[in-house]
Each structure stands twice: as C-alpha cells, then as structure tokens.
Amino acid sequence: MAQLMAEGKEPEILFWVGCAGSFDERAQKITRDICKILHHVGISYAVLGTEESCTGDPAKRAGNEFLFQMQAMTNIEMLNAYHIKKIVTGCPHCFNTIKNEYPGLGGNYEVIHHSQLIQQLIDAGKLKAEGGESFKGKRITYHDPCYLGRGNDVYEAPRRALEILDTELVEMKRCRSNGLCCGAGGAQMFKEPEKGNKDINMERIDEVIAVNAQVVAAACPFCMTMLSDGVKNHDKEQEIKILDIAEITVRANGL
C-alpha cells in the first residue's frame, strides 16, 4: 500500500490478510489462493504488509477492551491516512471487527468476506468451474463460521460458490443459523478448553462423518485449524479433506 501511495495510485480494494493468514502455515495457502483469484479477474489490490496489525478481536473477546481500542485506533488511523474505502478479508473475525466495531471508533469502510467476493465474481461471469482439479461426484458439506453466519447473516455466498461445482452438496444437522461453533471463537483459540465430555471440534467431525462428506468447505482460518485437528483425531485424513472456499475456487478454475 505504501508503494502504491508513493506512485500516486489507489487500489480498488485493500486485502486485509489477518494474523492467521500471515503467520499460520496452513492459512498462508488460503492467502495465496485469494491473491490468485484477484490476479485472475484483474482486480487491483494492495496489502498493508508490515504495517498491518491485529484487528484486536482476540483482545476484545478475552475482555481486554483497552487493548482492543488501542489496536483498533492504530489501524483506523493508518487506513484513513491511506484513504481506504473497500476491504476484503480472509477471516470472519477480522471481517466482523472491521465491519461492525471500527465504525464506532471512526473507521468506516465497505468490508466484504472473500466468499462474498467470490460469489460476486461468479455472478459477474468472471469465475467458472472449468478445468483444474475436478470435484465431480464428491460429497461436499459447508461449515458455517460463527462470525460469518450467525454474526453477520452471510449464509448464501459461500454456498453459491459451491453450487457451480459438479458435486453433491449436503448439509450437516446443525447448519446455517443453527450451526455449531468449531470451538475456537471468542479468543478460545488461544487457551486450553474447559473440562467436558467431548471437544466441540470432535463433535463437529462426528456430524461430517454422519453425512458421509468427503470434503468440508471452510471459510475461516480458525475453523480450518479446529476441523483439521478433528479429522486427525478421528484418523480420517485420507477420507475427509478440509478446504477453504478460496482453495476450492482456485482448483475448480484451474488457477
């Protein structure tokens, strides 16, 4: 972004990569695939690079409002200095925080999740399911991230991205507004679970197995980690693949 600004250019969108998309090895693959999609359709975009900091979501969910506001204000000051208007995120937590909590602190932007961007590109005819790795005949189920689904009523966009594939889409017992949390939201990603009878992500994979899904479509790096751990715990890594909507889109379009 700094480089573009120095050249007197403004991107169509800012890609907010997020902490997981920057530092988590698995989520980095999703980051690269989102960039592949942006390049493929010719959207000019920029990233903040080392200027990007955490949105403050984990701090806020953990109860540290002071730290959250410090992080948020620093980000808002920078985004406003760059005259950012539209932001796409690869993480529902970043999406929810920037979209719903930054306006109260002076940060007003159009924020979309990458699954919404993919849906818009499909509707515009810029993305199709031709070539590349075929998902033909696969049974795919979609796991609703809490901050995307219940938090922001984004249910259709990810499913629309899957509907163009030559696959069998199946819904788990708990889906959409009744979806089951992966177990990592509310800053739970960064602490050990409380004592109980079963970890939530194990319960979720039981539901995946119940519908005989071969692929679980995810749309959140936290969900990706939790679902992948659940599959490993069940020794189902060969039978069940966890893929992000962006990864599925890239493979389906042969990018």
C-alpha beads as a LAMMPS data file, in Angstrom:
LAMMPS data file: protein, C-alpha beads

255 atoms
254 bonds

1 atom types
1 bond types

-500.0 500.0 xlo xhi
-500.0 500.0 ylo yhi
-500.0 500.0 zlo zhi

Masses

1 110.0

Atoms # bond

1 1 1 0.000 0.000 0.000
2 1 1 2.830 2.372 0.860
3 1 1 4.449 1.651 -2.507
4 1 1 1.214 2.333 -4.417
5 1 1 0.648 5.548 -2.489
6 1 1 4.178 6.689 -3.349
7 1 1 3.343 6.093 -7.026
8 1 1 0.169 8.135 -6.683
9 1 1 -2.103 5.102 -7.247
10 1 1 -5.098 3.819 -5.317
11 1 1 -6.155 0.138 -5.385
12 1 1 -9.759 -0.981 -5.906
13 1 1 -9.609 -2.920 -2.666
14 1 1 -7.355 -3.463 0.310
15 1 1 -6.779 -7.135 1.119
16 1 1 -6.676 -7.421 4.914
17 1 1 -4.623 -10.593 5.341
18 1 1 -5.039 -11.052 9.098
19 1 1 -2.783 -12.682 11.685
20 1 1 -3.621 -16.276 10.711
21 1 1 -3.297 -15.540 7.000
22 1 1 0.132 -14.017 7.633
23 1 1 1.700 -16.382 10.150
24 1 1 -0.169 -19.717 10.134
25 1 1 1.348 -22.043 7.533
26 1 1 -1.993 -23.594 6.576
27 1 1 -3.760 -20.234 6.342
28 1 1 -0.943 -18.814 4.210
29 1 1 -2.061 -21.168 1.421
30 1 1 -5.530 -19.608 1.567
31 1 1 -3.985 -16.119 1.440
32 1 1 -2.092 -17.055 -1.720
33 1 1 -5.245 -18.502 -3.311
34 1 1 -7.236 -15.330 -2.603
35 1 1 -4.442 -13.401 -4.339
36 1 1 -4.579 -15.819 -7.294
37 1 1 -8.286 -15.072 -7.671
38 1 1 -7.710 -11.302 -7.505
39 1 1 -4.964 -11.548 -10.143
40 1 1 -7.088 -13.802 -12.363
41 1 1 -10.018 -11.381 -12.531
42 1 1 -7.812 -8.301 -12.799
43 1 1 -8.815 -6.522 -9.596
44 1 1 -6.169 -4.036 -8.449
45 1 1 -5.467 -4.598 -4.767
46 1 1 -2.901 -3.850 -2.115
47 1 1 -1.861 -5.234 1.252
48 1 1 -0.502 -3.308 4.215
49 1 1 2.395 -5.708 4.719
50 1 1 4.346 -4.977 7.883
51 1 1 2.036 -2.041 8.618
52 1 1 -0.882 -4.401 9.241
53 1 1 -1.568 -5.241 12.875
54 1 1 -4.119 -7.455 14.618
55 1 1 -7.650 -6.031 14.459
56 1 1 -7.967 -6.505 18.212
57 1 1 -10.645 -9.186 18.035
58 1 1 -8.955 -11.689 20.401
59 1 1 -8.245 -8.942 22.955
60 1 1 -11.861 -7.754 22.887
61 1 1 -13.329 -11.268 23.151
62 1 1 -10.981 -12.033 26.034
63 1 1 -12.263 -8.947 27.856
64 1 1 -9.390 -6.513 27.349
65 1 1 -11.331 -3.576 25.861
66 1 1 -8.453 -1.174 26.485
67 1 1 -6.021 -3.215 24.368
68 1 1 -8.669 -3.669 21.676
69 1 1 -9.246 0.069 21.362
70 1 1 -5.504 0.741 21.216
71 1 1 -5.089 -1.779 18.384
72 1 1 -8.216 -0.605 16.569
73 1 1 -7.347 3.099 16.742
74 1 1 -3.842 2.443 15.388
75 1 1 -5.299 0.510 12.441
76 1 1 -8.045 3.070 11.758
77 1 1 -5.565 5.942 11.771
78 1 1 -3.464 4.160 9.156
79 1 1 -6.422 3.042 6.999
80 1 1 -7.814 6.564 6.960
81 1 1 -4.419 8.001 6.076
82 1 1 -4.379 5.718 3.029
83 1 1 -7.980 6.738 2.147
84 1 1 -9.114 3.112 2.197
85 1 1 -12.744 2.631 1.187
86 1 1 -13.182 -1.091 0.447
87 1 1 -11.626 -4.010 2.330
88 1 1 -11.763 -7.750 1.623
89 1 1 -10.798 -10.161 4.400
90 1 1 -9.947 -13.847 4.516
91 1 1 -11.056 -14.147 8.148
92 1 1 -14.589 -13.759 9.573
93 1 1 -13.120 -12.424 12.825
94 1 1 -11.334 -9.580 11.016
95 1 1 -14.437 -9.105 8.849
96 1 1 -16.764 -8.771 11.834
97 1 1 -14.462 -6.467 13.811
98 1 1 -13.660 -4.022 10.986
99 1 1 -17.236 -4.041 9.677
100 1 1 -19.153 -3.724 12.943
101 1 1 -16.807 -2.375 15.614
102 1 1 -14.470 0.011 13.806
103 1 1 -17.239 2.459 12.737
104 1 1 -17.792 3.420 16.383
105 1 1 -14.134 4.421 16.583
106 1 1 -14.049 6.399 13.332
107 1 1 -13.286 3.629 10.833
108 1 1 -15.998 3.447 8.167
109 1 1 -15.292 1.086 5.282
110 1 1 -17.100 -1.265 2.937
111 1 1 -15.998 -4.679 4.212
112 1 1 -16.610 -7.983 2.440
113 1 1 -15.504 -11.513 3.192
114 1 1 -13.641 -13.388 0.459
115 1 1 -16.570 -15.785 -0.011
116 1 1 -18.776 -12.788 -0.831
117 1 1 -16.192 -11.534 -3.333
118 1 1 -16.097 -14.981 -4.970
119 1 1 -19.897 -15.026 -5.205
120 1 1 -19.893 -11.571 -6.834
121 1 1 -17.270 -12.697 -9.362
122 1 1 -19.258 -15.847 -10.173
123 1 1 -22.425 -13.773 -10.672
124 1 1 -20.468 -11.452 -12.981
125 1 1 -19.266 -14.433 -15.019
126 1 1 -15.611 -13.843 -14.148
127 1 1 -15.213 -17.146 -12.288
128 1 1 -16.445 -20.507 -13.556
129 1 1 -15.932 -24.134 -12.615
130 1 1 -13.963 -25.199 -15.670
131 1 1 -10.701 -27.096 -15.802
132 1 1 -8.319 -27.715 -12.951
133 1 1 -8.985 -30.320 -10.316
134 1 1 -12.496 -31.671 -10.661
135 1 1 -14.752 -32.124 -7.667
136 1 1 -17.165 -34.158 -9.794
137 1 1 -19.098 -36.684 -7.779
138 1 1 -17.667 -35.533 -4.437
139 1 1 -19.914 -35.052 -1.439
140 1 1 -19.214 -31.589 -0.016
141 1 1 -20.587 -30.041 3.138
142 1 1 -20.115 -26.448 4.280
143 1 1 -19.279 -25.455 7.847
144 1 1 -20.721 -22.046 8.808
145 1 1 -18.196 -19.886 10.724
146 1 1 -19.941 -18.158 13.643
147 1 1 -18.808 -14.611 12.824
148 1 1 -19.793 -15.004 9.182
149 1 1 -23.088 -16.837 9.636
150 1 1 -24.871 -16.023 12.870
151 1 1 -22.800 -12.890 13.402
152 1 1 -23.418 -11.281 10.007
153 1 1 -26.083 -13.377 8.225
154 1 1 -23.713 -14.437 5.436
155 1 1 -25.051 -17.870 4.571
156 1 1 -25.658 -17.890 0.830
157 1 1 -22.407 -16.504 -0.635
158 1 1 -20.202 -19.482 0.327
159 1 1 -22.874 -21.937 -0.773
160 1 1 -23.288 -20.169 -4.121
161 1 1 -19.557 -20.611 -4.687
162 1 1 -20.012 -24.366 -4.185
163 1 1 -23.225 -24.716 -6.181
164 1 1 -21.473 -24.145 -9.522
165 1 1 -19.350 -27.261 -8.944
166 1 1 -20.418 -30.637 -10.308
167 1 1 -20.798 -32.045 -6.811
168 1 1 -23.335 -33.266 -4.317
169 1 1 -23.845 -30.646 -1.631
170 1 1 -25.047 -31.965 1.712
171 1 1 -25.944 -30.063 4.867
172 1 1 -24.991 -31.172 8.339
173 1 1 -27.658 -31.487 11.013
174 1 1 -26.549 -28.197 12.561
175 1 1 -26.094 -25.610 9.845
176 1 1 -26.890 -22.003 8.914
177 1 1 -28.389 -20.140 11.917
178 1 1 -28.258 -23.388 13.909
179 1 1 -24.620 -24.056 13.005
180 1 1 -22.196 -25.482 15.547
181 1 1 -19.144 -23.444 16.577
182 1 1 -15.773 -25.033 15.775
183 1 1 -14.664 -24.243 19.329
184 1 1 -12.104 -21.506 18.581
185 1 1 -14.224 -18.324 18.659
186 1 1 -14.288 -15.778 21.465
187 1 1 -10.491 -15.998 21.929
188 1 1 -10.848 -19.724 22.763
189 1 1 -8.263 -20.364 20.018
190 1 1 -5.559 -19.188 22.394
191 1 1 -6.390 -21.214 25.505
192 1 1 -6.990 -24.783 26.512
193 1 1 -10.615 -25.979 26.543
194 1 1 -12.511 -26.335 29.793
195 1 1 -13.214 -29.827 31.085
196 1 1 -16.099 -31.606 29.415
197 1 1 -17.193 -34.842 27.800
198 1 1 -16.027 -34.035 24.269
199 1 1 -14.214 -31.247 22.425
200 1 1 -16.522 -29.254 20.143
201 1 1 -14.452 -29.875 17.027
202 1 1 -14.667 -33.648 17.615
203 1 1 -18.445 -33.311 17.854
204 1 1 -18.449 -31.367 14.597
205 1 1 -16.444 -34.005 12.730
206 1 1 -18.920 -36.625 14.000
207 1 1 -21.572 -34.626 12.119
208 1 1 -19.381 -34.515 9.000
209 1 1 -18.984 -38.296 9.142
210 1 1 -22.752 -38.706 9.655
211 1 1 -23.481 -37.130 6.231
212 1 1 -20.618 -39.054 4.531
213 1 1 -18.965 -35.849 3.327
214 1 1 -15.637 -36.233 1.526
215 1 1 -14.827 -32.520 1.581
216 1 1 -15.614 -29.936 4.257
217 1 1 -15.668 -26.406 2.864
218 1 1 -14.450 -23.856 5.401
219 1 1 -14.297 -20.066 5.274
220 1 1 -12.308 -19.201 8.399
221 1 1 -8.690 -19.958 9.399
222 1 1 -9.724 -20.755 12.973
223 1 1 -12.345 -23.226 11.731
224 1 1 -9.729 -24.673 9.363
225 1 1 -7.414 -25.454 12.283
226 1 1 -10.129 -26.904 14.503
227 1 1 -11.743 -29.030 11.781
228 1 1 -8.347 -30.322 10.620
229 1 1 -7.477 -31.306 14.193
230 1 1 -10.839 -33.059 14.492
231 1 1 -10.220 -35.055 11.312
232 1 1 -6.745 -36.070 12.542
233 1 1 -8.189 -37.148 15.892
234 1 1 -10.679 -39.394 14.055
235 1 1 -7.919 -40.793 11.788
236 1 1 -9.925 -39.689 8.751
237 1 1 -7.278 -37.623 6.938
238 1 1 -7.468 -39.842 3.847
239 1 1 -11.282 -39.863 3.681
240 1 1 -12.095 -36.237 4.601
241 1 1 -10.372 -33.129 3.215
242 1 1 -10.767 -29.665 4.757
243 1 1 -10.541 -26.942 2.104
244 1 1 -11.287 -23.231 2.170
245 1 1 -13.797 -21.748 -0.289
246 1 1 -10.904 -19.892 -1.963
247 1 1 -8.894 -23.102 -2.382
248 1 1 -11.875 -24.890 -3.897
249 1 1 -12.500 -21.975 -6.261
250 1 1 -8.861 -21.885 -7.392
251 1 1 -8.805 -25.630 -8.094
252 1 1 -12.164 -25.557 -9.872
253 1 1 -10.996 -22.723 -12.141
254 1 1 -7.598 -24.277 -12.812
255 1 1 -5.713 -21.269 -11.471

Bonds

1 1 1 2
2 1 2 3
3 1 3 4
4 1 4 5
5 1 5 6
6 1 6 7
7 1 7 8
8 1 8 9
9 1 9 10
10 1 10 11
11 1 11 12
12 1 12 13
13 1 13 14
14 1 14 15
15 1 15 16
16 1 16 17
17 1 17 18
18 1 18 19
19 1 19 20
20 1 20 21
21 1 21 22
22 1 22 23
23 1 23 24
24 1 24 25
25 1 25 26
26 1 26 27
27 1 27 28
28 1 28 29
29 1 29 30
30 1 30 31
31 1 31 32
32 1 32 33
33 1 33 34
34 1 34 35
35 1 35 36
36 1 36 37
37 1 37 38
38 1 38 39
39 1 39 40
40 1 40 41
41 1 41 42
42 1 42 43
43 1 43 44
44 1 44 45
45 1 45 46
46 1 46 47
47 1 47 48
48 1 48 49
49 1 49 50
50 1 50 51
51 1 51 52
52 1 52 53
53 1 53 54
54 1 54 55
55 1 55 56
56 1 56 57
57 1 57 58
58 1 58 59
59 1 59 60
60 1 60 61
61 1 61 62
62 1 62 63
63 1 63 64
64 1 64 65
65 1 65 66
66 1 66 67
67 1 67 68
68 1 68 69
69 1 69 70
70 1 70 71
71 1 71 72
72 1 72 73
73 1 73 74
74 1 74 75
75 1 75 76
76 1 76 77
77 1 77 78
78 1 78 79
79 1 79 80
80 1 80 81
81 1 81 82
82 1 82 83
83 1 83 84
84 1 84 85
85 1 85 86
86 1 86 87
87 1 87 88
88 1 88 89
89 1 89 90
90 1 90 91
91 1 91 92
92 1 92 93
93 1 93 94
94 1 94 95
95 1 95 96
96 1 96 97
97 1 97 98
98 1 98 99
99 1 99 100
100 1 100 101
101 1 101 102
102 1 102 103
103 1 103 104
104 1 104 105
105 1 105 106
106 1 106 107
107 1 107 108
108 1 108 109
109 1 109 110
110 1 110 111
111 1 111 112
112 1 112 113
113 1 113 114
114 1 114 115
115 1 115 116
116 1 116 117
117 1 117 118
118 1 118 119
119 1 119 120
120 1 120 121
121 1 121 122
122 1 122 123
123 1 123 124
124 1 124 125
125 1 125 126
126 1 126 127
127 1 127 128
128 1 128 129
129 1 129 130
130 1 130 131
131 1 131 132
132 1 132 133
133 1 133 134
134 1 134 135
135 1 135 136
136 1 136 137
137 1 137 138
138 1 138 139
139 1 139 140
140 1 140 141
141 1 141 142
142 1 142 143
143 1 143 144
144 1 144 145
145 1 145 146
146 1 146 147
147 1 147 148
148 1 148 149
149 1 149 150
150 1 150 151
151 1 151 152
152 1 152 153
153 1 153 154
154 1 154 155
155 1 155 156
156 1 156 157
157 1 157 158
158 1 158 159
159 1 159 160
160 1 160 161
161 1 161 162
162 1 162 163
163 1 163 164
164 1 164 165
165 1 165 166
166 1 166 167
167 1 167 168
168 1 168 169
169 1 169 170
170 1 170 171
171 1 171 172
172 1 172 173
173 1 173 174
174 1 174 175
175 1 175 176
176 1 176 177
177 1 177 178
178 1 178 179
179 1 179 180
180 1 180 181
181 1 181 182
182 1 182 183
183 1 183 184
184 1 184 185
185 1 185 186
186 1 186 187
187 1 187 188
188 1 188 189
189 1 189 190
190 1 190 191
191 1 191 192
192 1 192 193
193 1 193 194
194 1 194 195
195 1 195 196
196 1 196 197
197 1 197 198
198 1 198 199
199 1 199 200
200 1 200 201
201 1 201 202
202 1 202 203
203 1 203 204
204 1 204 205
205 1 205 206
206 1 206 207
207 1 207 208
208 1 208 209
209 1 209 210
210 1 210 211
211 1 211 212
212 1 212 213
213 1 213 214
214 1 214 215
215 1 215 216
216 1 216 217
217 1 217 218
218 1 218 219
219 1 219 220
220 1 220 221
221 1 221 222
222 1 222 223
223 1 223 224
224 1 224 225
225 1 225 226
226 1 226 227
227 1 227 228
228 1 228 229
229 1 229 230
230 1 230 231
231 1 231 232
232 1 232 233
233 1 233 234
234 1 234 235
235 1 235 236
236 1 236 237
237 1 237 238
238 1 238 239
239 1 239 240
240 1 240 241
241 1 241 242
242 1 242 243
243 1 243 244
244 1 244 245
245 1 245 246
246 1 246 247
247 1 247 248
248 1 248 249
249 1 249 250
250 1 250 251
251 1 251 252
252 1 252 253
253 1 253 254
254 1 254 255
